Amino acid sequence: MGVAGSMLTLSGTLLLLPFVTDGVSGIIFGLLLGTSMGALRGVEAAAFVRYYGRGHIGAIRGIATSIGLASTALGPLYFALGLAFSGSYLSASVLAAIFPLVVALGAIFVKPPPAPATLEA
């Protein structure tokens, strides 16, 4: 349930983005965003070994890290374009919140594969 919890928190945090102002709401937004991503990183480390074993964990983590860095780099561009086209962050935030929501639902309802026979391969 760790993935589902972190993704639901991320989805909710993204929905709050259009309402963030300076001060307390900005701090709360940052705390919620950091909490969701921190929880995901903790679960991710254990889940990769559980699902794929230790044999190729470096390559798997490398790809996951590359995807994470790309999303971090492209996120501001996405939100800037959303603001330019609509005049608000609302539509970009709602659309962005759909993706972690889908991941959370998948984490809840999709049955995990059986553990590898050995964690080494």
C-alpha positions as CSV (number, residue, x, y, z in Angstrom):
1,M,0.0,0.0,0.0
2,G,3.1,2.3,0.1
3,V,2.9,3.0,-3.6
4,A,-0.8,3.7,-3.5
5,G,-0.5,6.0,-0.5
6,S,2.4,8.0,-2.0
7,M,0.6,8.3,-5.3
8,L,-2.7,9.4,-3.7
9,T,-0.8,12.0,-1.7
10,L,1.0,13.2,-4.9
11,S,-2.3,13.3,-6.8
12,G,-4.0,15.3,-4.0
13,T,-1.0,17.6,-3.8
14,L,-1.1,18.4,-7.5
15,L,-4.8,19.3,-7.2
16,L,-3.8,21.8,-4.5
17,L,-1.3,23.5,-6.7
18,P,-3.6,26.2,-8.2
19,F,-4.6,27.3,-4.7
20,V,-1.1,27.7,-3.3
21,T,0.0,31.3,-2.4
22,D,3.0,32.5,-0.6
23,G,3.4,31.7,3.1
24,V,1.8,28.8,4.9
25,S,0.1,27.2,1.9
26,G,3.4,27.1,0.1
27,I,5.0,25.4,3.0
28,I,2.2,22.9,3.3
29,F,2.4,22.2,-0.4
30,G,6.1,21.6,-0.2
31,L,5.7,19.3,2.8
32,L,3.0,17.2,1.1
33,L,5.0,17.0,-2.1
34,G,8.2,16.0,-0.2
35,T,6.2,13.4,1.8
36,S,4.8,11.8,-1.3
37,M,8.1,11.6,-3.1
38,G,10.0,10.5,0.0
39,A,7.5,7.7,0.7
40,L,7.8,6.6,-2.9
41,R,11.6,6.4,-2.8
42,G,11.5,4.3,0.3
43,V,9.0,1.8,-1.2
44,E,10.7,1.8,-4.6
45,A,14.0,0.5,-3.1
46,A,12.3,-2.5,-1.6
47,A,9.9,-3.1,-4.4
48,F,12.5,-3.3,-7.1
49,V,14.3,-6.1,-5.3
50,R,11.0,-7.9,-4.5
51,Y,9.8,-7.7,-8.1
52,Y,13.0,-8.1,-10.1
53,G,15.6,-9.7,-7.8
54,R,19.1,-8.3,-7.2
55,G,20.7,-9.4,-10.4
56,H,19.8,-6.4,-12.5
57,I,18.9,-3.9,-9.8
58,G,21.5,-1.3,-11.0
59,A,20.1,-1.2,-14.6
60,I,16.6,-1.0,-13.3
61,R,17.4,1.8,-10.9
62,G,19.3,3.6,-13.6
63,I,16.3,3.6,-15.9
64,A,14.0,4.6,-13.1
65,T,16.3,7.5,-12.1
66,S,16.6,8.7,-15.7
67,I,12.8,8.8,-16.0
68,G,12.5,10.6,-12.7
69,L,15.1,13.2,-13.7
70,A,13.4,13.7,-17.1
71,S,10.1,14.3,-15.4
72,T,11.7,16.8,-12.9
73,A,13.3,18.6,-15.8
74,L,10.2,18.7,-18.0
75,G,7.6,19.4,-15.2
76,P,8.2,23.2,-15.1
77,L,7.9,23.4,-18.8
78,Y,4.6,21.5,-18.7
79,F,3.2,23.8,-16.1
80,A,4.5,26.9,-17.8
81,L,2.8,25.8,-21.0
82,G,-0.4,25.1,-19.1
83,L,-0.3,28.6,-17.6
84,A,0.4,30.1,-21.0
85,F,-2.5,28.3,-22.7
86,S,-5.2,28.6,-20.0
87,G,-4.1,31.5,-17.8
88,S,-4.1,29.2,-14.8
89,Y,-2.4,26.2,-13.4
90,L,-5.7,24.5,-12.8
91,S,-6.0,22.5,-16.0
92,A,-2.4,21.4,-16.0
93,S,-2.7,20.4,-12.3
94,V,-5.8,18.4,-12.9
95,L,-4.3,16.6,-15.9
96,A,-1.1,15.9,-14.0
97,A,-3.0,14.5,-11.0
98,I,-4.6,11.9,-13.2
99,F,-1.3,10.0,-13.7
100,P,-0.5,9.3,-10.1
101,L,-4.1,8.4,-9.5
102,V,-4.0,5.8,-12.2
103,V,-0.8,4.4,-10.7
104,A,-2.4,4.3,-7.2
105,L,-5.4,2.4,-8.6
106,G,-3.1,0.0,-10.3
107,A,-1.1,-0.6,-7.1
108,I,-4.4,-1.3,-5.3
109,F,-6.1,-3.5,-7.8
110,V,-3.4,-5.2,-9.9
111,K,-2.1,-8.5,-8.4
112,P,1.7,-8.4,-8.0
113,P,3.7,-11.0,-9.8
114,P,5.1,-13.9,-7.8
115,A,8.5,-13.3,-6.2
116,P,11.5,-14.4,-8.1
117,A,12.7,-17.9,-7.1
118,T,15.8,-16.3,-5.9
119,L,16.4,-12.7,-5.2
120,E,19.8,-13.0,-6.8
121,A,18.6,-13.3,-10.5
